[in-house]
Amino acid sequence: MGHCIRAIIGSHEVIQKPVDDWVCAKEIELPQGFGMIFCTIELLEDIEELLECSGKAVDAPDFPELDYFDASVKELMENYSQGAKLAYVETDYFGGTGTQAGILYEDGKPAVPKSGEGAINALLKELGVWCFPGKDEFDMLNLGKYRHME
């Protein structure tokens, strides 16, 4: 079974801001007061269109660890992490083999991207996700049940 998502995770209050601003941004409520928005093609195209209409030049990010992190995601993360923390995560697994990576944004600024085993757990821990013994941050937010973005 596969797991392939691209999403932004943050506290419910922080996630609610892009949901309020973008019709196609839908919050998935997660445990512990967190929420997640899938970075769908529709959402990213809407952001890209707004950037083009505004004439705002956004440099393409240079994070080779992240396969799908583009100027639209960068803009979203910079804007909505002002005064807050947001994590962008991406997974691509099939049959137990694959990749995971992500990056934390805080106050509009990126931290060092993380990739490889445990990358998403490390980002979730930085957001404040706590764990029961024998479970990790990914499990605590029930992220395993979101295998695809459809």
C-alpha positions, 0 to 999 in steps of 0.5 A: 500500500502506498503513501503519497501526500504533500501537505501543510500542517500546523495548529488549527488556528494557524491552518484556519487562516489559509482555509479562510482565504482560499476556497479550495483549501480544505482543513483536515482536522487532526488530533491535539489541536492540529490541522492539515491542508493538502497542497492540491494542484487546484490550490497551488494553481490559484496561488500561482495565478494570484502571484502572476496577477500581482506581479510579485516575483517569487524566487523558486526555492532551492531545497533539493530535498523537497521534490514538490516544494515550488514558488506557490508553496513557498509563498503560502508558507512565508505568508501564513507562518508569520507569528506561527509555525507551519510544517510542509511535508511530502511522502512518496512510499509504496510497499515500504520503500520511498521517501519523506521530507519536509521543512518548518517555517517559523515567522515567515522564515524557513529552517533547514529542510529535513529528509530521510527516515524520521524527518516528518516526526522531527518536524511534527515534534518541533510543531509541538506534537507529543507522543504516548510511549510506543507511538511516534508523532506521525501515528499520534496525528493519525497521518497513516490514514491519509495515504493519498490527496484525493 
